[in-house]
Amino acid sequence: MENYKISDFIEDFLIAKEVEEGCASSTIKAYRYDLQKFIELIGDQQINSSLLRQKIRLFLKKLNELNYTKKGIGRKIASLRSYFKFLELNEFLSKNPMRTIKTPKIRLEESLPKFLRISDMEEIFNKLKDRRLFNSRKSERYYLIVRLLYSTMARVSELCNIKISDIDFERGYIRLRGKGNKERIVPVDQRTLEIFNEFLRNRIKYDSEDYLLVNTRNQKLNPRVVQTDIKTIKEKCGFSGSKIITPHVFRHTGATHLRRSGMDISELQDILGHSSPNTTRIYAKNDITKLKESYSQMHPLNNLDKM
């Protein structure tokens, strides 16, 4: 068998993921990054080397030394596992080195989604309206981004892809395009719709097929710009550096607040666009207050004076 290297089939792998499996561009980008990171830290190894398993473990050790989280290391392992499975299925590989590589165990408290309190959201919205803090041409965009992320719980890529025609102002929903180009419809509160109506009335010129959120040159935003905007918002609002505020945190925040208000897991699954209910159930674990309330109402010991 020829001495193929790790880099030889990366493009074939990414094409298969995109075309055959329908993975989103962000997923393809993540696979590429993870595989390139392996080559950067360990070198372009021969895929049939008897030492490849040891090289993979050395890679994981280096990630740990670079202070990658367990979740971050787990993603790298998942990428390598998927890549070597592809090589094995296509018979480029005689023995899969990932078979005995285990994903690090993550404690429940480490895996729970990070979210903001309602008081945090109130503070952010109030400060975004303060023209002493936010007085640039981007200020209106900042407010709209946070409002949309929190109200629709859209992923950042979904947010960037919203077109004006995706908003149904009469029936109160927005159409989102998620992973694998799957579409879903999410409800939006009336005040958010009114704010977007006002925003569009003040927009000099637009077509229904234009993107809702654009930059100062009237071009579609990309996820990196949104991430930079959220970082700016965090800094200007005066939150500490240790407080995690990212576009995805607003998604987790909206989902956690809905769950705490009593929304059913299956309904939340539809809004978030999760293909499996198991993914959504993490918000039930994030909600000990709701669990305690149900326990207090339903357990017989809470209703008996003596037993």
C-alpha positions in Angstrom: 0.0 0.0 0.0 1.3 3.5 -0.9 2.6 5.8 1.8 -0.3 8.3 1.7 -0.2 11.2 4.1 -2.9 12.9 6.2 -3.1 15.9 3.8 -3.6 13.8 0.7 -7.3 13.1 1.2 -8.5 16.1 3.2 -10.1 17.8 0.1 -11.9 14.6 -0.9 -13.1 14.2 2.6 -14.5 17.7 2.8 -16.2 17.3 -0.6 -17.9 14.1 0.6 -19.1 15.8 3.8 -20.5 18.8 1.8 -22.0 17.0 -1.2 -22.9 13.6 0.0 -23.9 14.4 3.6 -25.0 18.0 3.1 -22.9 19.5 5.9 -23.1 23.2 6.4 -20.2 25.4 5.3 -19.4 26.2 8.9 -19.1 22.5 9.7 -16.8 22.0 6.6 -14.7 24.9 7.9 -14.5 23.3 11.3 -13.3 20.0 9.9 -10.7 21.7 7.8 -9.4 23.7 10.8 -9.2 20.7 13.0 -7.3 18.6 10.5 -4.9 21.4 9.7 -4.3 21.9 13.4 -3.3 18.3 13.7 -0.8 18.7 10.8 0.5 22.0 12.3 1.2 20.5 15.7 2.3 16.9 14.8 3.3 17.1 11.1 1.9 15.5 8.0 2.0 11.9 9.1 1.7 8.8 6.9 -1.8 7.4 7.4 -0.6 3.8 7.6 2.2 4.4 10.0 2.3 2.0 12.9 3.0 5.0 15.1 0.0 7.0 14.1 -2.0 6.2 17.2 0.8 7.4 19.4 1.0 10.6 17.2 -2.7 11.2 17.7 -2.3 10.9 21.5 0.6 13.3 21.3 -1.7 15.7 19.5 -4.3 15.5 22.3 -1.5 16.0 24.9 -0.4 19.2 23.1 -4.0 20.5 22.9 -4.3 19.9 26.7 -1.0 21.8 27.2 -2.4 24.6 25.1 -5.4 24.8 27.6 -8.0 23.5 25.2 -11.2 22.6 27.0 -12.5 19.0 27.2 -15.2 20.1 24.8 -12.6 21.6 22.4 -10.5 18.4 22.5 -13.6 16.3 22.0 -14.4 18.2 18.8 -10.9 17.5 17.5 -11.3 13.8 18.3 -14.7 13.8 16.5 -13.1 15.4 13.4 -10.2 12.9 13.3 -12.6 10.0 13.9 -14.8 11.1 11.0 -11.8 11.6 8.7 -10.2 8.2 9.5 -13.6 6.5 9.1 -13.8 8.1 5.6 -10.3 6.8 4.8 -11.2 3.3 6.1 -14.4 3.1 4.1 -12.6 4.2 1.0 -9.9 1.6 1.6 -7.0 4.1 1.9 -6.3 2.9 5.3 -5.5 -0.7 6.5 -6.2 -0.1 10.2 -8.2 2.8 11.8 -6.0 4.4 14.6 -9.1 6.1 16.2 -10.7 2.8 17.3 -9.1 3.0 20.7 -9.1 6.7 21.1 -11.7 7.8 23.7 -13.4 11.2 24.0 -12.8 12.9 27.4 -15.6 12.6 29.8 -17.3 15.9 30.6 -19.0 16.5 33.9 -22.6 17.6 33.7 -21.8 21.1 35.1 -19.1 21.5 32.4 -21.5 20.5 29.6 -24.4 22.7 30.5 -25.0 25.6 28.1 -23.9 29.0 29.4 -26.6 31.6 29.6 -27.3 35.1 30.8 -29.8 36.1 33.5 -32.9 38.2 32.6 -31.3 41.1 34.5 -28.3 40.8 32.2 -30.5 41.0 29.1 -32.3 44.0 30.5 -29.0 45.7 31.2 -27.7 45.0 27.6 -30.9 46.3 26.0 -30.9 49.4 28.2 -27.2 50.2 27.4 -27.6 49.5 23.7 -30.2 52.4 23.7 -27.8 54.7 25.5 -26.3 57.0 22.8 -23.5 58.0 25.1 -22.2 54.4 24.9 -23.4 53.5 21.4 -23.3 56.4 19.1 -21.8 55.0 15.8 -23.4 54.0 12.5 -23.3 50.4 13.7 -25.3 51.1 16.9 -28.7 50.3 15.4 -27.3 47.1 14.0 -25.9 46.1 17.4 -29.4 46.4 18.9 -31.0 44.4 16.1 -28.5 41.6 16.2 -29.0 41.1 20.0 -32.8 41.3 19.7 -32.8 38.7 16.9 -30.4 36.3 18.6 -32.4 36.4 21.8 -35.9 36.3 20.3 -35.4 33.7 17.6 -32.5 31.7 19.1 -30.9 31.6 15.7 -27.4 30.3 15.1 -25.1 33.0 13.9 -25.0 31.6 10.3 -28.8 31.5 10.3 -28.9 35.1 11.5 -26.7 36.3 8.6 -28.9 34.4 6.1 -32.3 36.1 7.1 -33.8 37.9 4.2 -36.5 40.6 4.5 -38.9 38.2 2.7 -38.3 35.6 5.5 -40.2 37.8 8.0 -44.0 37.4 8.1 -45.1 40.6 9.9 -48.8 39.7 9.9 -48.5 36.1 11.3 -45.5 36.9 13.5 -42.8 34.5 12.5 -39.3 34.4 10.8 -38.1 31.6 8.5 -34.6 30.4 9.3 -32.3 28.2 7.2 -30.3 25.9 9.5 -27.9 23.0 9.2 -28.1 21.1 6.0 -30.1 24.0 4.5 -33.1 22.8 6.5 -35.8 25.5 7.0 -37.8 26.1 10.1 -40.3 28.7 11.2 -39.9 30.4 14.6 -42.4 32.7 16.3 -41.3 36.3 17.2 -42.7 38.6 19.8 -44.7 41.6 18.5 -42.4 44.3 19.8 -39.4 42.8 17.9 -41.5 42.8 14.7 -42.4 46.5 15.3 -38.7 47.4 15.8 -37.8 45.7 12.5 -40.7 47.5 10.8 -39.3 50.8 12.1 -35.8 49.8 11.0 -37.0 49.0 7.4 -39.0 52.3 7.1 -35.8 54.1 7.9 -33.7 52.1 5.4 -33.2 54.2 2.3 -33.6 51.4 -0.3 -34.2 47.7 -0.1 -35.8 44.8 -2.0 -37.7 41.9 -0.3 -34.9 39.5 -1.3 -32.2 41.7 0.3 -30.6 40.5 3.5 -32.1 41.9 6.7 -28.8 42.7 8.5 -26.2 44.5 6.4 -23.0 46.3 7.0 -22.4 50.0 6.5 -21.8 49.3 2.8 -25.2 47.6 2.5 -23.6 44.2 2.2 -24.6 40.9 3.9 -23.0 40.4 7.3 -20.8 37.3 7.8 -20.6 35.4 11.1 -17.2 36.8 12.0 -18.5 40.3 11.9 -21.4 39.4 14.2 -18.9 37.8 16.6 -16.9 41.0 16.6 -20.0 43.1 17.1 -21.0 41.0 20.2 -17.5 41.3 21.6 -17.8 45.1 21.2 -21.2 45.1 22.9 -19.8 43.1 25.8 -16.9 45.5 26.3 -19.0 48.7 26.0 -21.6 47.3 28.4 -18.9 46.9 30.9 -19.1 43.1 31.5 -16.1 41.4 33.0 -13.7 39.6 30.8 -14.5 36.3 32.5 -18.2 36.6 31.6 -18.9 34.5 28.5 -21.0 36.5 26.0 -21.0 35.2 22.4 -23.7 35.0 19.7 -24.3 31.3 20.7 -24.8 32.4 24.4 -27.8 34.4 23.3 -29.3 31.3 21.7 -28.7 29.4 24.9 -30.2 32.3 26.9 -33.4 32.4 25.0 -33.8 28.6 25.2 -33.1 28.5 28.9 -35.5 31.4 29.7 -38.3 29.7 27.6 -37.7 26.4 29.4 -37.8 28.1 32.8 -41.1 29.8 31.8 -42.6 26.3 31.2 -42.1 25.6 27.5 -42.3 22.0 26.6 -39.1 20.3 25.5 -40.7 19.2 22.2 -41.7 22.8 21.4 -38.3 24.1 22.3 -36.8 21.4 20.0 -38.8 22.8 17.1 -37.7 26.4 17.7 -34.0 25.4 18.1 -34.0 23.2 15.0 -32.6 20.2 16.8 -32.9 16.9 14.9 -32.8 14.9 18.2 -34.8 15.6 21.4 -31.7 14.4 23.3 -29.9 17.6 22.2 -32.7 19.8 23.6 -33.0 17.9 26.9 -29.8 19.6 28.0 -32.0 22.7 28.8 -34.1 20.6 31.1 -30.9 19.8 33.1 -30.0 23.5 33.0 -33.3 24.2 34.8 -33.2 22.9 38.3 -35.7 25.6 39.4 -38.4 24.2 37.1 -37.5 20.6 38.3 -37.8 21.7 42.0 -41.1 23.4 41.3 -42.6 20.3 39.8 -41.1 18.2 42.6 -42.7 20.4 45.2 -46.1 20.3 43.6 -46.1 16.5 42.9 -44.2 14.6 45.5 -46.5 13.3 48.3 -44.1 14.3 51.0 -44.6 18.0 50.2 -48.3 17.6 50.8 -48.4 15.6 54.0 -47.9 17.2 57.4 -46.8 13.9 59.0 -45.5 10.6 57.7 
